Amino acid sequence: MDAVAINQRVDNIHEQNKLKKHIQHVNSASFSPDGKHIVTASADKTARVWDIEGKLIVAF
């Protein structure tokens, strides 16, 4: 793939959801095995579970 093709692909990427609730940066993010949830861990010493649309389910 040449540089032009890569740029065209990158230019067409758009953010769909933001997971905003952590106070500090996110260190890790993983999808659940069924693909319906995302778990994040942050430098603020919290873990959060989100649905696939970005809605916060629970925080630890």
N, C-alpha and C positions, 0 to 999 in steps of 0.2 A: 504494500500500500504506500503510495507516495504522500508527500507532505500536504498537497492540495486536498486529497481525499480525506486525510486525517483531520485537517482543519474544517472541512465541510461537516464531518460527523460531529466534531466537538462543538461547532457553531449551532448545531441543532439540538443540543442537550439543554433542557430547561428544568429548573428546580420544581418539584411538584409539592413536596411537603417539608416542613421544618419541624424538628423536634426541639422545641424551645421550653425549657424549664430548668435545666442545669445552670448553676451559678458560674461554674468554671468549665474548662474544655472537656470534651468527651474523650476518654481513653480507649474505649472499646464499644463496639456495637455488633450485635448478632441477631439473625433471624431465628425464630422458633422453627422446629422441624417441619411444622405444617405450613409455614410461611405466613401465618396470620398475625404474628406479633414480632416486635423488635425489643430487645433488651439493650439498654445502654448503661455504661459505668463511667463515672466522671471523677475528675480530680477534686470535686467538692465532697467526695466520699459518699456519694449516693448512687443507687442503681434505680433505674426506672423501666417500667414495662409499658409499651405503647401498642396501640392497634396499628394495622397497616396504613391507616389513613392519617396517623400522626396524633391521635387522641391519647392523652396520658391515662393509663389504666390504674397503675399503682406505683408508689415510690417507696424506697427503703432507705 
